[in-house]
Amino acid sequence: MLTAQQLADVRRHAGYPLLADTQVDDSRDLAYGWVSPGIWQTLNHRLTNLRPEEESVLVTTYLVMLAKLETAVTDASDNLDTAQAAVWKHNAYEVRDRLALFDTWRRRMCGFIGIAPGPMLGPGGSTVALGRA
């Protein structure tokens, strides 16, 4: 069974807002997934009914990796004030590239769980906005 912290981390990484005092259950949650023809389940239901092998994959493959990738994004800020030092040259796209990798793994986790990425993560890819001047 996932710990309360792991449940919160999955929700956060999936792009869904925190719960605070909101009660979620098998029929109430912001996150739903179509898991088989005609069957919808809440994120809460999916996470509290994992098989042991699924929980192991979620924790060891996704949560551990996502924690490392998230830390790598914030650690990249250490180099933002230096363009070059001796032979070392700063990668101007490091933060962007690390965020893209982090978000890719977040979306992969959503796919594994069987839910769509939440509003704080979005569907990914590119969007084009058209308007009139």
Buried (B, 14 or more C-beta within 10 A) or exposed (E): EBEEEBBEBBBBBBBBEEBEEEEBEEEEBBBBBEBEEEEEBBBBBBBBEBEEEBBEBBBEBBBEBBEEBBEBBEEBEEBEEEEEEEEEEBEEEBBEEBBEBBBEBBBBBBEEBBBBBBEEBEEEEEEEEEEEE
